[in-house]
Amino acid sequence: MFYDVIVIGAGNGGLTSACLLQKMGKKVLLLDAASQVGGLSSSFKVGRFEFDYVTQPLAFLGTESHHGKLYDLFLELGILDDLEFVNGSSVFSRISLNTEETYEIPLGTSSFLTKMEEYVPGSKDAVATFLEYGKEFSLALSNLKEPLDYEKMAREYPHFQEFFSLSLQQGMDELKIPKKAQDLLSTFWMHFGSPSKDLSFVFYASYLYQILEYGLWVCKNRSTDLTMTLCHAFEKMGGCIRTSSCVEEILFQEDEICGVRLSNEEEIKTKVIVADVSMASVYGKMLPKEKVTKQMRKFCHARTLGPRPFCVYLGLNQSKEDLGIHDYPYYISASLNSNEEVKNMNGVSSVIASVMNSSSDSVSSHTTTLVLQSFFVNDYFTEQVFNRDYRMLENEIAQKLITIFEDATKTNLHDAIEEISIVSPVSYASKTGSVDGAFGYLSKGYDNLLPRLFAHEQERLIPNLYFCGNYGPLLSGSAESYLSGAFVSEEIVKEGDHHEE
Ligand SMILES: Cc1cc2nc3c(=O)[nH]c(=O)nc-3n(C[C@H](O)[C@H](O)[C@H](O)COP(=O)(O)OP(=O)(O)OC[C@H]3O[C@@H](n4cnc5c(N)ncnc54)[C@H](O)[C@@H]3O)c2cc1C
């Protein structure tokens, strides 16, 4: 059987690209090594509780009357009528363990600005400028098209080039944003694992602007619902999905891709491959040895692995009101300052806590589904795994996360724990095949969005092989991985047209 395109991995990126390519008239086969689709966008059940692996609500969505780029993508895929999204959170809480400060900050640009002024008098104008630039950068990033017309970019997005090479820290200093406001503005650094001195100013300002403008959303009945809706749309269009189908080798005829070989030795023909898996998996495991070049090894090593998540999924037998917790995310760390936090990080000290009740009708009002997520930004966990009893290590870290949350929020979770599941980087690695359980690469220096986008062409080392998802050109993240599926599909179709011409 010959397919126009084979997609390896049915995570967000793979599923999206499979759907779009099928929609554009290609004959697509989607293969996943696991027995279920979705990769990290799936859920699991423990007792009467169901948990999403990924806890953070979706960015870039918005509503019918005010929509972000993810809304446009789902509209194009024709899946919006089959989905229900609920507002994931309208407020977030920022807590410092060192100083016991707590800030409750609303989403929505004007409420956000008002609150920032209340917490940091005199900050409003500088923060407003930050968000205005964020708006400009988000437009500029959406319109980055190769070859770049620098004069047009400078005319239409004057601050884009000015701030292009600055880190978030440098950009905030340049705008003279007061230090406390800088700390609060940088809260979402925890999703990327990079502190403000490493994150790109352009990327982060655009990201924060879009979160405030379009909100954060969760799919009713969990991310599995979104995954299954995408699968149905793909199959309805004639696409073929095969689970429990692990790709072991990419096959070549002379220098051209000619198919894949699965672990059961089956060979399937294609000339185009989309990989929703890491470069390390493709270059290190799937390519025949003679095809692996120095350049490939160099690119694999040029990047730093992203945060390695460690999550504690808690099924609590009390309502959130009885527990005294709110259904908005808590961002807890020792220091409010991201640079200080990462510098002093030894083990885990930062926690993102999310109450997941609102995303399921089946959650009883007398229970609470709470996920405590932390992450390692270095090799600490990997090193400990080799030197310690694994179960004890997991339990110790889980206990620490629970204590951090209880201390920060002055609550008692222990007495309400009915179910507990611990998912360490080791489990994430076995679920997605990622190196050390990291999601993607760290957004740092060469790994930031703009260098990655600009190096994208150069990094295409094998004709007709494309990467999407966490390892695609748009950085790691739930929303970003869906969008990266669209990005590569457009490229494939464009290059296909070009070849046909
Ligand atoms: C705990 C946690 C918290 C997160 N929090 C956030 C967050 O707050 N905000 C955010 O934006 N993002 C977050 N993310 C990241 C987000 O979940 C991911 O960016 C997104 O789901 C990744 O999608 P993907 O397309 O890269 O595919 P993945 O979900 O990585 O799936 C890859 C798929 O490839 C398959 N596969 C691997 N090898 C093979 C092979 N050889 N053959 C066939 N199939 C193969 C796997 O089985 C898997 O299904 C979080 C992730 C985790 C784990």
The ligand as an SDF file (V2000), in Angstrom:
LIG
                    3D

 53 58  0  0  0  0  0  0  0  0999 V2000
    2.9390   17.0580   32.7100 C   0  0  0  0  0  0  0  0  0  0  0  0
    2.8820   17.8920   31.4890 C   0  0  0  0  0  0  0  0  0  0  0  0
    2.4630   19.1720   31.5890 C   0  0  0  0  0  0  0  0  0  0  0  0
    2.3960   19.9590   30.4800 C   0  0  0  0  0  0  0  0  0  0  0  0
    1.9800   21.2160   30.6500 N   0  0  0  0  0  0  0  0  0  0  0  0
    1.8430   21.9960   29.6010 C   0  0  0  0  0  0  0  0  0  0  0  0
    1.4050   23.2950   29.7610 C   0  0  0  0  0  0  0  0  0  0  0  0
    1.1650   23.7210   30.8800 O   0  0  0  0  0  0  0  0  0  0  0  0
    1.2440   24.0870   28.6870 N   0  0  0  0  0  0  0  0  0  0  0  0
    1.4960   23.6200   27.4640 C   0  0  0  0  0  0  0  0  0  0  0  0
    1.2840   24.3600   26.5010 O   0  0  0  0  0  0  0  0  0  0  0  0
    1.9800   22.3930   27.2640 N   0  0  0  0  0  0  0  0  0  0  0  0
    2.1710   21.5730   28.3050 C   0  0  0  0  0  0  0  0  0  0  0  0
    2.6680   20.3210   28.1200 N   0  0  0  0  0  0  0  0  0  0  0  0
    3.1660   19.9440   26.8090 C   0  0  0  0  0  0  0  0  0  0  0  0
    2.0970   19.4100   25.8710 C   0  0  0  0  0  0  0  0  0  0  0  0
    1.4390   18.3880   26.4750 O   0  0  0  0  0  0  0  0  0  0  0  0
    2.7720   18.9120   24.6670 C   0  0  0  0  0  0  0  0  0  0  0  0
    3.4260   20.0070   24.0900 O   0  0  0  0  0  0  0  0  0  0  0  0
    1.8910   18.2920   23.5840 C   0  0  0  0  0  0  0  0  0  0  0  0
    0.8860   17.4910   24.0930 O   0  0  0  0  0  0  0  0  0  0  0  0
    2.8580   17.5030   22.7330 C   0  0  0  0  0  0  0  0  0  0  0  0
    2.2640   17.0250   21.5980 O   0  0  0  0  0  0  0  0  0  0  0  0
    3.1440   16.3300   20.4780 P   0  0  0  0  0  0  0  0  0  0  0  0
    2.4680   16.5680   19.2000 O   0  0  0  0  0  0  0  0  0  0  0  0
    4.5620   16.7480   20.5650 O   0  0  0  0  0  0  0  0  0  0  0  0
    3.0680   14.7560   20.7610 O   0  0  0  0  0  0  0  0  0  0  0  0
    3.2510   13.8180   22.0270 P   0  0  0  0  0  0  0  0  0  0  0  0
    2.1300   14.0290   22.9560 O   0  0  0  0  0  0  0  0  0  0  0  0
    4.6480   13.8810   22.5380 O   0  0  0  0  0  0  0  0  0  0  0  0
    3.0260   12.4020   21.3340 O   0  0  0  0  0  0  0  0  0  0  0  0
    3.9840   11.7580   20.5490 C   0  0  0  0  0  0  0  0  0  0  0  0
    3.3800   10.4410   20.0600 C   0  0  0  0  0  0  0  0  0  0  0  0
    4.3540    9.7600   19.2650 O   0  0  0  0  0  0  0  0  0  0  0  0
    4.2350    8.3820   19.5090 C   0  0  0  0  0  0  0  0  0  0  0  0
    5.5070    7.7260   19.1330 N   0  0  0  0  0  0  0  0  0  0  0  0
    6.7260    7.8620   19.7010 C   0  0  0  0  0  0  0  0  0  0  0  0
    7.6200    7.1030   19.0770 N   0  0  0  0  0  0  0  0  0  0  0  0
    6.9660    6.4640   18.0620 C   0  0  0  0  0  0  0  0  0  0  0  0
    7.3590    5.5360   17.0610 C   0  0  0  0  0  0  0  0  0  0  0  0
    8.6050    5.0970   16.9620 N   0  0  0  0  0  0  0  0  0  0  0  0
    6.4080    5.0830   16.1950 N   0  0  0  0  0  0  0  0  0  0  0  0
    5.1330    5.5050   16.2650 C   0  0  0  0  0  0  0  0  0  0  0  0
    4.7200    6.3900   17.2150 N   0  0  0  0  0  0  0  0  0  0  0  0
    5.6210    6.8620   18.0940 C   0  0  0  0  0  0  0  0  0  0  0  0
    3.9350    8.2760   20.9920 C   0  0  0  0  0  0  0  0  0  0  0  0
    3.2960    7.0520   21.3200 O   0  0  0  0  0  0  0  0  0  0  0  0
    3.0020    9.4930   21.1890 C   0  0  0  0  0  0  0  0  0  0  0  0
    1.6430    9.1450   21.0760 O   0  0  0  0  0  0  0  0  0  0  0  0
    2.7740   19.4740   29.2260 C   0  0  0  0  0  0  0  0  0  0  0  0
    3.2000   18.1640   29.1060 C   0  0  0  0  0  0  0  0  0  0  0  0
    3.2620   17.3790   30.2390 C   0  0  0  0  0  0  0  0  0  0  0  0
    3.7390   15.9850   30.1330 C   0  0  0  0  0  0  0  0  0  0  0  0
  1  2  1  0
  2  3  1  0
  2 52  2  0
  3  4  2  0
  4  5  1  0
  4 50  1  0
  5  6  2  0
  6  7  1  0
  6 13  1  0
  7  8  2  0
  7  9  1  0
  9 10  1  0
 10 11  2  0
 10 12  1  0
 12 13  2  0
 13 14  1  0
 14 15  1  0
 14 50  1  0
 15 16  1  0
 16 17  1  0
 16 18  1  0
 18 19  1  0
 18 20  1  0
 20 21  1  0
 20 22  1  0
 22 23  1  0
 23 24  1  0
 24 25  2  0
 24 26  1  0
 24 27  1  0
 27 28  1  0
 28 29  2  0
 28 30  1  0
 28 31  1  0
 31 32  1  0
 32 33  1  0
 33 34  1  0
 33 48  1  0
 34 35  1  0
 35 36  1  0
 35 46  1  0
 36 37  1  0
 36 45  1  0
 37 38  2  0
 38 39  1  0
 39 40  1  0
 39 45  2  0
 40 41  1  0
 40 42  2  0
 42 43  1  0
 43 44  2  0
 44 45  1  0
 46 47  1  0
 46 48  1  0
 48 49  1  0
 50 51  2  0
 51 52  1  0
 52 53  1  0
M  END
$$$$
